[in-house]
Every structure is written in structure tokens, then in C-alpha cells.
């Protein structure tokens, strides 16, 4: 089968197509014919070596497809059933094995592409807005990179919970995408200081929560945008890791909270995983959650997909199909 194999850490050029043996499912595993794979920043972090993995390595932490075989002891799934997964490697291939307890069934009203575009970023948006800081009706929140894959989903989920959403974007085109997803106010961070704009938009109060997947470039503005006792959820580092922070800064900002959550800790139990996926799939089937695919690339062009993702020139989710 075809697979993208990393034999070293580095730039997009280390994502090399190879022909390798088909995998076989072990006990408790399922084998998938992969139809679509999400392209995520965690893949970039693993490729670059920022997140260490054992080499050689087949990346791809999110995918969807049909079950080709089941391993010993698997009783909840059957051959031919469509499933998806997030937070397990191996998706950048024609076939992949995954532990059955990490897979979720895909309902008829959701396509393979929608599932592959939704599970990792969608469940991230879900745990951020439902668990890390449960968004309350009438609150104002700030979403960085509001036209990106996760930003669009956070915006929609927060709006469904009754929040006022301020989003940051870099261009007029991205502003249109973010507003179409429901963002009430947009800050073009290339034109105005973010924290000052937030204060202007909130009558000097600040926001209840900041959802920040950008990291280094936005951290200071995020902290300065919070209201007293607000929450800064730093869930990614697209611009690089944040420098060490003196905890006294949290006091000075108004006794605010800083957390660095990870999806793995919010889908650690089977019921929690299924519950978050079920909520998202139901919203898609009801037409209340739009999953925007911003680009599709052939599997062998995984490196080009990574270049597109890190260029910050894309909107929505990128897929390998």
C-alpha cells in the first residue's frame, strides 16, 4: 500500500511516499481502508521534531474510512462499517490499524470527508467551549485564527451556546469566512493591536475567555484581553511555543486563569469520546454545524498540504484524499 513515511525530522520534504506492506489488525484493533485524512498542526509538530515520535513514522492523527478487518476480541464493530478516529497515528496511508476503543462510528448523514475534517478539531472545539471554559449565554469570548479549521468550529459552538464572539483574522477574505460562521466582531490583527481593540469592543471590561491556538505571537495580547477572573485556554502553538511565564502576571491581569489543555485528556474515557463525537455529528446532521473543507490534496502531496497549513493562507480544514 501507499504510505507517507517519515525517516527523519525536518520540513515538509521529509514526508515521502513509499510502498509498504499492508498492516494487520492485532487483538482489540480494526483495519481501515482510509478514505480521508485530516491535516493538523500536531502533524506539523511531529514532523518537525517539536513533538518527539519514534522513527520511522507514518503520521496522520485523524482519519475516516471503512473497516476492512477486525482483530481478535473486537465485538462493537463489523467489516464494512464506516468509522473515524482522532489522536492515534497512521492516517497518512491507504490502510491503517487503530485500537477499536479509539474509533467512533460515523452516522449515515455524515460523509467520510466531514468526519475526517471534524473529529480532531471538532472535539477540540467541543472540549474548549463545553469543558475548559463552558461558554455561557451573553458572554463575550475571543477566538484567535477565527477563519481556521478549529476557529470556525469554536465560533459556531460558542454562538450556539449564546455567546458574543470576537474573532481575529489577517485578511478581508478570512474576515468574510469568520463572519459567515457567526463571528459578531472581527479584529484584523495586521491593522490594530488586538488587546486595545478588545477593550474598545467590550467597554473596557475584556472577555470571559480567550481560545488561543496560535501561541507565541498572540499570548501577550490574549492575556491583556481578559476580564478579571477570565480564562486563557492556550491549546496550540502554531506560531511557536510561549516563553516561560511568571505566574504573577496572572494576578496582575485580574486573577485570571491560564490552562494548556490537550484533547487526549478530554476524550480519555470511551463514553466521553463517544459523547463528544455524537454531539458533533448530530449538529452536522441537523445542519447546525458547517464543516468547511478549505483544500484537498492527494495523499502523495502531504508535504504540500503541510506547506499550505503553515502558510496561514488557508481557511477551514485541509484534507488528504
N, C-alpha and C positions, 0 to 999 in steps of 0.2 A: 504494500500500500504506500501511498504518498504520505509524507510527514515533514514538518518543519523541525529540524534538529539543531539545537544549539550545542556546539562543542567548545565554545569559549564565550566569555562575557565581552560585550562591546556594543557597537552601534547596530543599526538595522541590518547591516551586511552580514552579521553572524546568524541571521535567520535563513538557513539554507535548506532548500527542498532536497529530500532524499527518498529513496525507495527502501523501506524496511519491512521486516516480517510483520504480518498481522498479529495483534495481541490476542490472547485467550483469556476469558474471564476466570478468575480464581474463585474460591469459596466466598460467598457473600457479594460477588461482583456481577455487573452486567456489561455486555459488549454492545457498543452503539455504532451504527452507521451514521456518521456525523453529517448533518445537513447544513448547519450554520454555526459559526463561532463568533462570539463577541470579542472585540479588541479593546483592551482595558489598560489603564496605567499600571496596574500591578504586573502585567506582562512586560511593560517597558522597564519597570524597576528590576524584575528578574533578569531580563536580557542584559541590562547594563551592569548587573552585579550589585546594585544598591540593596536588593534583597537576595540573599545567597540561596542557591539551589544546587543540587548535585548534578554534575555534567557527566555524560551528555544528557540533554533535557529536551523534551517536547513540550513547549509552552502551550498556553491556552487554558485559562481558568474558568471558562464559561462556554457552554455549547448546548446544542439541542439536536435531536435526531431520533432514529427508530432503533429499537432493541433487536440485535441480530442473534444474541445468545445470552443465556443466563447461567451463572455459576451455581455450584452446589449450595443448597440452603436458601436460595432466593425464592420466595413464595409470593411476594407482593407485586411482581412484575412478570410480564409474559412477552415472548417473541412477537415483534410487530408493533408493540405499544410505543407511542411517542413519549419521550421524556427529555428533561433538560437538567443541567446541573450548574452550580457555581462553586468556586473555592476548592477545586480539585484540578490538577494539571492534566495535559494530554490532548486538549481540544484541537490543536493545530495539526490534525491528521484526518485521513479518511475514516479511520476507525479508532475507537478509544475505549478503554475499560475504566469503570468508575465504581466505587463502592455503592451498593444499592441504597444504603441509608442516606446517601447524599443526593440521590436523584429524586426529581419531582415529576409526577405525571402532568402532561400538557393536555388541557381540555380541547375539545373539537373546535371551539370558537377562537383559538389562539394558534397562529401559524408557527412553524419552526423558527422562522426569522424573528418573529415577535418575541418568542421565548428566549432566543439567544441574545436578543438586544435588551431584554428586560431583567433577567434573573439577577445578575451581579449588581448592576447599577440600580435596578428597581428595588431589590431588597435592601440595598444601602440607603436609598431614599426613604424606604419604609421605616427602618430601624431609627434613622435620624429624626424623622418627624413624628414617630409614634412612641419611641422609647428613650432616646438620648435626651431630647427635649420635646415632650409631647406638645405639639402645636395647639394652642387654644384659640377659640374664636375671638376675633378682634385684635389679636396680637399683630405686631409688625415684626417681620424677620428679614434678614439679609442673606441672599444666595449669591455666592461668587460663581463666575462662569455659568451664568444662568441659561445660556444657549447651548451648553454642552450636554452630553447624554444624561449625566446624573443631575445636573442643574435643572433641566427641563422636567425631570420626574419629581424632584424635590418641590419645584414650583407648583406642579399640578396637585401633588398630595397635600401641600400646605394650603393651597386655595380650597381644596375640598373640605378642609378642616376649619375654614373660615378666617384664615389669616390674610393680612395685607403683606404682599411680597415686594420687596425691593431687590432688583437683580443688577449685577454688574456684567457688562459686556464691553467689547472693544470696538465694534463696528455698527454701522447703521443696519446692515443686513442681519447681524446677530440680535440687535435690539428688536427687530420685527419678529424674529423667531421666538424670543423670550416673551414678548407681549402676546403673541398668539397662544402661548402656553398658559397665560393668565397673569403674568407679572404686572403689578399695578404701577410700579415706578421703575425706571431704568437709569442707572448711573453709567455713563461712558467713562471708564476709568482712565482712558487716554486723554480726556478733556477736563476732568475735575477731580480734586482729591476726594477719595471715597468717604472717609470719615466725616469731613465737613459737609458733604452732600447728604449723608445720612442724617446728621444733626439738623440740617435745614428741612429735610422731609419729615422729621419726627418732632418738630417743635423743640429741639434741643434735648429731647429725652434719650434717644438711642433706641436700639432694637432689643427685643426679648432674646433673640438667638441669632447667631451667625453660623451658617453652614459653609465651611471653607475647605475645599479640596485642592486649593492652589498651593498653600503653604508659605514658603519663604517670602514671596513678593507681596502677599496680602496680609500676613499675620498682624503687623502693627496696626494697619487700618481696621482689621477685624476687631481687635481688642479695643480700639478707640471708638468703635461704633456701638458698643453695647450699652444698654441701660444698666443701672445698678442691679446687681444680682442676676445679670443676664448670663447666657451660656454661649461659649465659643466651642463649637464642635469642629475640630480640625481632623478631617477624615482622609486627607490625601496630601501629596506634596508634588503636584505637577510642575511647580517652579523650583523645586529643591527643598531639602529639609530645613525646618526652622532652627535657628540658633538657640542654644540653651537660654532659658527664660528664668529670671529672678521671680520667685513666687510673690514677692512684694508688689510686683506690677499688677497682680490680680486685685490686691487690696486698693491700690491707687486708682484702678479703673472702676471701682464701685463694688468691691466684694464679689467680683464676677467668678464664674466657673470656667475652667479650661479642661477639655477632655480630648483624648486622642483615641477614638473608638475604631474597631475593626469589625467587619461583617462577620468573621468567623465566630466571634464571641456572642453575636446576636442571632445566630442560627445553630448554636451548639447542640441543641436538642432537636430530635426528629419532629416533634409536634410544633415547635417554634418555626422550624424551616418550612414545614408544610403550611402552617398558618400564614406566614408572610407571603409565600408564593401564591396561595389560594386567594388572598386578598387582592393581590396584583392582577392575577388572571381574571378574577371576577370583574374588576374595574375595566379591563380591556374588553371583555365580552359585552359589558354594558355600554360601551362607547364613552366611558367617563375618563379614560386614561389613554392618551395618544402616545404611541411608541414611535418616535421619529428615527428612522434609519438615514443617517447622513451620507453614507457611502458604502459600497460593496466592492470587495476586492477578491480576485481568485486566491485560493489557498497559497499558491506558489509565490504570490506577491505580498506575503506577510510583512516583509521589510518595508515596502512602500506604504502599507497601511500604518505601520508604526511611525513613519515619517510624517504622514498626514495627521495622525493623532497629536504628535508632539509639536507640530507647527502652530497649533492653536488656531488654525484657519478653518476648522470644521465645526459643524453643528450636529447635534444628535449623536447617534451611535454608529460606529463603524463595524462592519461585519466582514468576515472571510467566508465565502460561499463557494 
